[in-house]
Amino acid sequence: MFRYLLNLILVALVLAGMSRAQTTASTQPAPTGDPTVTTSVNSNDNASAVPVDPQVAVPDEKNGQDPYGRPVEIAAVTPAPAPVAPTEQQQFAQNVKDVYFEYDRADLLPQDQATLQQDADWLKSHPNVLFTIAGEADPRGDIVYNVYLSDQRALATRDALIKLGVPEQQILFAEGWGKLYPVCEQDDEACWRQDRRAHLSPWSPDAGPTPESSTASGLQ
């Protein structure tokens, strides 16, 4: 009986010691050799390029260090790209044309090569003009599939332009919009053919395909 009680006392003492060690470890400051703490800000949150207040990003920050002595680096907000100037937007519409696709296909046609070459020549001569590529589909078919198909059309156009020498960083995005923005409302092939396209447009904050932009493609 005495040995049993002694064992219980020893177990209790061991557990109490472990608990104190864990509590002490949790309250100890981290060593100064820990990795640098860096805060970052999403570029879409603010376009003013003003650094975040360290006291907001890291509470109790003082003299460039957090409460545990680790250095704190504050990342500045990346500014949003500036919209293309109106004069260059007009030149863009006159010189950069859309490309069109067959029904249920995302591969470029042989006749598209001349259009893409013309587009690439103008874009390379205006490297500061940022632009977007919006893939589109006609209103037939499943919504999800049309988004996928139109995305493939946008990517095929992007890849072709890059192969022709257009800098990749000049293309802000290339993505599919499905059948969200039809060019016209008639239910016939002449109208649907205009919807099956990759639409190129100069960058603006509200960039995206619009029905009235189809006149820049040469199709009425």
C-alpha positions in Angstrom: 0.0 0.0 0.0 2.8 2.4 0.9 4.6 1.6 -2.4 1.4 2.3 -4.3 0.9 5.8 -2.7 4.6 6.6 -3.3 4.2 5.9 -7.0 1.1 8.1 -7.2 3.1 11.0 -5.5 6.0 10.5 -7.9 3.7 10.6 -11.0 2.0 13.8 -9.7 5.4 15.5 -9.2 6.5 14.6 -12.8 3.3 15.9 -14.3 3.5 19.1 -12.3 7.1 19.6 -13.5 6.1 19.1 -17.2 3.3 21.6 -16.9 5.6 24.3 -15.5 8.1 23.7 -18.3 5.5 24.1 -21.0 4.2 27.3 -19.4 7.7 28.8 -19.1 8.5 27.9 -22.8 5.3 29.5 -24.0 6.1 32.8 -22.3 9.8 33.0 -23.4 10.6 35.5 -26.2 11.6 33.9 -29.5 15.3 34.0 -30.3 16.5 36.8 -32.5 17.6 34.3 -35.1 14.0 33.5 -36.1 13.0 34.3 -39.6 12.1 37.9 -40.4 8.5 38.8 -40.1 7.2 40.4 -43.3 3.8 41.8 -43.8 2.3 42.1 -47.3 -0.7 43.9 -48.7 -3.0 42.7 -51.5 -2.5 45.0 -54.5 -6.2 45.1 -55.0 -6.9 46.6 -51.6 -5.3 50.0 -52.3 -3.6 51.5 -55.3 -2.0 54.5 -53.5 1.4 52.8 -53.0 1.5 54.0 -49.4 3.2 51.7 -46.8 1.0 50.2 -44.1 1.4 51.7 -40.7 3.6 49.2 -38.8 1.5 49.6 -35.7 -1.5 48.4 -37.7 0.3 45.5 -39.3 2.2 44.4 -36.3 0.8 45.5 -32.9 3.4 46.7 -30.4 6.0 47.1 -33.1 8.9 49.4 -32.0 12.0 50.6 -33.8 11.5 48.1 -36.6 11.1 45.1 -34.4 8.2 43.1 -33.1 7.7 42.4 -29.3 10.1 39.4 -29.6 12.9 41.4 -31.2 12.5 40.1 -34.7 12.9 42.7 -37.5 9.7 43.8 -39.3 9.7 44.7 -42.9 6.6 46.6 -44.1 5.7 46.0 -47.8 4.3 48.9 -49.8 1.1 48.6 -51.7 1.6 47.9 -55.4 -0.2 50.6 -57.5 -2.7 49.5 -60.1 -1.8 50.0 -63.8 -2.8 53.3 -65.3 -5.6 53.2 -67.9 -4.6 53.5 -71.5 -4.8 57.1 -72.8 -7.9 57.9 -75.0 -5.8 58.6 -78.1 -4.0 55.2 -77.8 -7.4 53.5 -77.1 -8.6 54.9 -80.5 -5.4 53.7 -82.2 -5.8 50.3 -80.5 -9.4 49.9 -81.9 -8.2 50.8 -85.4 -5.2 48.5 -85.5 -5.8 45.5 -83.1 -8.5 43.1 -84.3 -10.3 40.2 -82.7 -10.0 36.6 -83.8 -12.9 34.2 -84.4 -13.4 30.5 -83.9 -15.4 27.6 -85.3 -18.3 26.2 -83.3 -17.1 24.2 -80.3 -13.5 24.8 -81.2 -10.7 26.7 -79.5 -7.9 26.3 -82.1 -6.9 29.2 -84.3 -7.8 29.2 -88.0 -5.2 29.6 -90.7 -6.8 32.9 -91.7 -6.2 34.2 -88.2 -2.5 34.3 -88.6 -2.6 37.5 -90.7 -4.8 39.1 -88.1 -2.6 38.1 -85.2 0.5 39.2 -87.0 -1.0 42.7 -87.6 -2.0 42.8 -83.9 1.4 41.7 -82.8 3.2 44.3 -84.9 1.2 47.1 -83.5 1.4 45.9 -79.9 5.2 45.5 -80.1 5.5 49.0 -81.4 3.4 50.3 -78.4 4.9 48.3 -75.5 3.4 50.7 -72.9 -0.1 49.9 -74.0 -1.4 47.2 -71.7 -4.3 45.1 -72.9 -6.6 42.2 -72.0 -7.9 39.2 -73.9 -11.5 38.1 -73.2 -12.6 34.8 -74.7 -16.3 34.5 -75.6 -18.8 31.8 -76.7 -22.1 31.8 -78.5 -25.2 31.4 -76.4 -25.7 27.7 -77.2 -24.5 25.0 -74.8 -23.9 24.6 -71.1 -22.8 27.6 -69.1 -19.9 25.9 -67.4 -18.6 24.4 -70.6 -18.9 27.7 -72.4 -16.8 29.4 -69.8 -14.1 26.6 -70.2 -14.2 26.8 -74.0 -14.0 30.6 -74.1 -11.1 30.5 -71.6 -9.2 28.1 -74.0 -9.9 30.6 -76.8 -8.4 33.5 -74.8 -5.3 31.4 -73.9 -4.8 30.2 -77.5 -4.8 33.9 -78.6 -2.5 34.9 -75.8 0.0 32.2 -76.6 0.0 33.0 -80.3 0.7 36.7 -79.6 3.6 35.8 -77.3 5.1 33.5 -79.9 4.9 36.5 -82.3 7.0 38.6 -79.9 4.4 40.4 -77.8 5.9 40.7 -74.2 3.9 38.5 -71.8 3.8 41.3 -69.2 2.0 43.5 -71.7 -1.0 41.2 -71.4 -2.7 41.8 -68.1 -5.0 38.9 -68.3 -6.5 36.4 -70.7 -9.6 34.6 -69.5 -13.0 33.4 -70.7 -16.3 35.1 -70.1 -18.5 32.3 -71.6 -21.7 33.6 -73.1 -22.1 36.5 -70.6 -21.6 39.3 -73.2 -23.3 38.4 -76.5 -22.6 40.7 -79.4 -26.1 40.5 -80.8 -29.4 38.9 -79.8 -30.5 37.1 -83.0 -30.6 33.3 -83.0 -28.8 32.6 -86.2 -25.3 31.6 -87.3 -24.4 35.1 -88.6 -24.9 36.4 -85.0 -23.4 33.4 -83.2 -20.2 33.6 -85.4 -19.6 37.1 -83.9 -19.8 35.7 -80.4 -17.2 33.0 -80.9 -14.2 35.2 -80.5 -11.2 36.4 -78.5 -11.7 40.1 -77.9 -8.6 42.3 -77.4 -9.1 45.6 -75.6 -6.8 48.3 -74.1 -6.6 48.2 -70.3 -9.1 50.1 -68.3 -10.3 49.4 -64.7 -13.6 48.1 -66.0 -12.0 46.0 -68.8 -14.2 43.3 -70.2 -16.1 42.5 -73.4 -19.0 44.7 -74.3 -21.5 44.4 -77.2 -20.6 47.7 -78.7 -16.9 46.8 -78.9 -17.6 44.3 -81.7 -17.5 47.1 -84.3 -13.7 47.3 -83.8 -13.4 43.7 -85.0 -14.6 44.4 -88.6 -17.8 42.4 -88.1 -21.0 44.3 -88.1 
